[in-house]
Amino acid sequence: MTQSQQDKISFSGFMLDPKFAEFNNIAHEKQPQMNAIIESWDNKTLATNITKLNRELLRRDAHGVQETPFSETNEELHLMLYSLTMYLKDRLE
């Protein structure tokens, strides 16, 4: 293990720390604009689809992008996942 690896902290452990609330807490000035289909989803459908998107990213981590039927890059899927998660967060506030 290198020195830089030894200096790193566990993200899952950090989530339990009270300082986590301030970590990367970016204020969003306006609610993300979604297309009409996504806006029509209820929160359960939105959460289910976020889970499916996350599962595809995990599957790609395990098996690579060569096995996927989808055209989007990992970067595009991560952006979609973040956008949908922030949209759900805004809905729940």
C-alpha positions, -999 to +999 in steps of 0.1 A: +000+000+000+014+034-010+016+064+013-012+082-005-035+051-001-028+050+036-037+087+039-072+082+024-103+078+045-132+054+040-162+072+023-186+048+040-171+057+074-171+094+066-208+092+059-213+085+096-193+115+107-212+147+115-188+166+092-203+147+062-234+170+061-211+199+049-191+177+025-195+188-011-228+204-002-234+223-035-265+246-034-286+243-066-303+275-076-331+258-095-348+225-098-333+204-126-355+204-157-366+169-167-386+159-197-423+153-194-420+115-191-397+118-161-418+145-146-448+122-148-431+094-128-441+091-091-414+090-065-415+052-064-410+049-102-382+075-101-364+057-072-368+023-090-353+038-122-324+053-103-318+019-088-318+003-123-294+029-136-271+023-106-272-014-111-261-010-148-232+011-136-223-016-111-226-043-137-203-023-160-177-021-131-178-059-127-180-070-164-169-040-185-186-019-211-182-044-239-211-065-226-237-036-224-266-032-249-267+006-241-249+032-262-242+057-233-207+060-218-201+055-181-197+093-178-231+099-194-248+074-171-231+089-140-244+123-151-279+109-156-278+092-122-267+124-105-294+144-123-322+120-114-310+117-078-310+155-074-344+157-091-358+132-065-341+151-037-357+183-048-391+166-050-387+153-014-378+187+001 
